[in-house]
Amino acid sequence: MNFNHAAQAMLAVGSREVVKFVRQKGRLFSSLVRPALWLIVFAVGFQNVFGVAVIPPYETYIEYQVYIAPGLLGMVLLFNGMQSSLAMVYDREMGLMRLLLTAPLPRWFLLLCKLGAGTLLSTLQGYAFLILCAVFKVDIPWTGWIYALPAIIVSGMMLGALGLLLSVHIKQLENFAGTMNFVIFPMFFISSALYPLWKLQEAGAEVVFQLARFNPFTHAVELIRHSLYGKLNGISLAVVCVSFVIFFALAAHGYNPQRGILKRSPQPA
Amino acid sequence: MNETVAEDKSSPAVLEVGAVSKSYGTLKALDRVNMNLHKGEFVALLGPNGAGKTTLFQLLTGLFVPDDGTIQILGHDIRRSPVRALGGIGVVFQQPTLDLDLSVRANLVYHCRLHGIPRTEAKQRITEELERLNLVERAADPARSLSGGNRRKVEVARALLHNPGLLLMDEATVGLDPGSRASLVDYVVSLCEQRKISVLWSTHLVDEAERAHRVFMLHKGNLIADGTPATLTAKAERNNLAEAFLSMTGVTPGPSDNDQILTVKGSN
């Protein structure tokens, strides 16, 4: 695999994904409506119910909206990661996946191209959400926009790899909605996205607390949260990176020709 | 299997399949299949639905691997050096794989980039292939606006952009009207003659197989015959290839324009 070829392929897959995204005009809108509702309705409504004590990275008391903004940014990445895997299942059913996988490049690299393309879209949507936050006067330091970039990319890659792994095991598009319920919602709710974890512990929900502690999504959110204030959460970075490697390795294994993932597509033998 | 008429027997085989087997659970999709293709040969893989044609194509394109046996494409083992082997083949899949919202040219550019063809060369290659198909003026149109026959031809053009030695076409005429079908076969025959490309053409239509230099008959995962259409007909002591096919497989041919012409007796 020479570098030029690899870069060209990455660019081709990436630009195709962006073109497709731009074409589906509703997609950006719908990807923003969800977190916007949480931010503008939910967070405002619960403003006085949740008191957030001063915890790192915050140095003063903060509004609830400020607390959940990184969590919602994580949700944007989570949804897009899953949506990319939905696209993989669709491509597989439509035969477009065959076209990609017969390109003369190592299969893991082709999957990485797909993942990179999905992460690019995640990142764009993440920043669209930050703009939304600015519009609604959620107080996030502007320097955070820059510091958060690597955190958003790493988290996007990790969640995209999870989606890729799921796409191995989802046989048909119809099975997707169920998978969403069993993956997106638990990951989102059992995390630090909506409330700090000590709240769970304080409430005596020890099991949920432990689950949330080990949830990679918690660490994606915390990585982003800290980065917005120019701080690095080393443990979260490590968890996100290790999770990425594990998810991607398993996904690449799942797409191994030995396992014949493509035979599941509706084709006569 | 010695009565084969290869175009160029002195050159090494473009494709060599050695004792390839593949099972899905208890179903044996392919059972120790042997075949080879030489330079410039147009070879038809003839078999009814479910004979194992698509399975064989999936193995040849590295989408999955055989349980047993070897596949060599232009001297590269698909399992040991898949990237090199894949670089030597062009594939037209049974399912349409053009992005219909993109222009014809954008579809072709995408392929060139996946194959690492430099930009200027890609531009030139795309123009050449489209000229050959008289589709240059349609390059900027969305693929959706093309007829079914022309979409297929663009897919053939795409499969040839990286100058492969071997072109694999899996039931490429499915869903095409008789005129487009004939014109596609003509085009592929001309590719073999003029550009010395080897073509493996899978089909369940006997009239398409009659155009081939050689025919492999695949039935229930077994390669039951290999030879020129004429030798196969003679060997079965029948008047034409369709009857020969029937006598060897127990499969009934119908009107050749119909996609569903062949049904296995007693199994449907």
Interface residues (C-beta under 8 A of the other chain):
Chain A: M1 N2 N4 H5 A6 Q8 A9 L11 A12 V13 R16 V19 K20 R23 M94 G95 L96 R98 L99 L100 L101 T102 A103 P104 L105 P106 R107 P257 Q258 R259 G260 I261 L262 K263 Q267 P268 A269
Chain B: Y24 L27 A29 N49 G50 G52 T54 T55 Q58 T61 G62 L63 F64 V65 P82 V83 R84 L86 G87 I89 V91 F93 Q94 Q95 P96 T97 D99 D101 L102 V109 Y110 H111 R113 L114 H115 G116 P118 H162
